[in-house]
Amino acid sequence: MAENTAVAEKKEAESRELVAKDFTEGMVVKIKQKEKFGLTFPKDYNYTNEFMSAMLILQDTVDMNKKPVLQSCTRASIENALVEMVTNGLSMQKKQCYPVAYGGKLQCQKSVYGNTCIARRFGLKDINAAVIYKGDVFKYHKEDAKTIIDCHEQSFENIDNDKIVGAYAVAVMDDGEKISEVMTIAQIKQAWKQGYGYKENGDGAHQKFADQMAMKTVKNRLLKYINNSHSGNENEDYEEISHDEMLEQDVAYDIEQNANTVDFDESDIIDTTATEVTEEQEEDSALPPFMQE
């Protein structure tokens, strides 16, 4: 029994690798065409390997309804998400971006690590963040609409995750310019609500590691500003997709897909006993829907 299970698992792994390989080859052809028109990548970035790694990750990824994204999402959206990943020079395997599925479409969402990688290409030298606790002395001012941090004095006794009042981040660019961002705890929590993990009265990472999560949030906002302002895409929306928006889009998509369904009719039943399945069809059935002919 154990031997049969091992053989089955080996065959499944080989099938998954074959699917990833076939899909990757098709994506590589498309990217090579874009390279002819001037598309460039960071030094030592191997988009073929990144396509393969991402595809293997997608095979284990499900949407909000627990459906495999390779079945619930359109082929076009899957391709677009992966193209966005490689054009940004990011790696799904290194957690620089991650797949988000909703409304029958797959999107590539950048993580704070991914935004940091992109910002370094625009001259980011260093970025740090700190939490502001109740009782701290924190002063800043605005100069030409830019945030300038004046001072932050903190006593050891003030450090308490239940008394966080805000957080700030400071980025230093290669030319010496400093760029800062300040967020209140209310703004930080509003950002947390956009994702899956946060619950106001929960007991998750946002409560257990509130200081670390707050610093991560303010750093990510500052990184997005740097990337937008330096890439020439000032109007591009890099905000994370909210859980409510994803749910709303999923519902709308389900309604659209099922709008023209008809009642079950026994006369539509196919006599499967008279159907001969060829070896080619059997192999094809193991592929995701968008890979089948």
Beta strands, then each sheet from edge to edge (+ up, - down):
strand 1: 97-102
strand 2: 105-110
strand 3: 124-133
strand 4: 137-143
strand 5: 146-153
strand 6: 164-173
strand 7: 178-184
sheet 1: 1+ 2-
sheet 2: 3+ 6- 7+
sheet 3: 4+ 5-
end
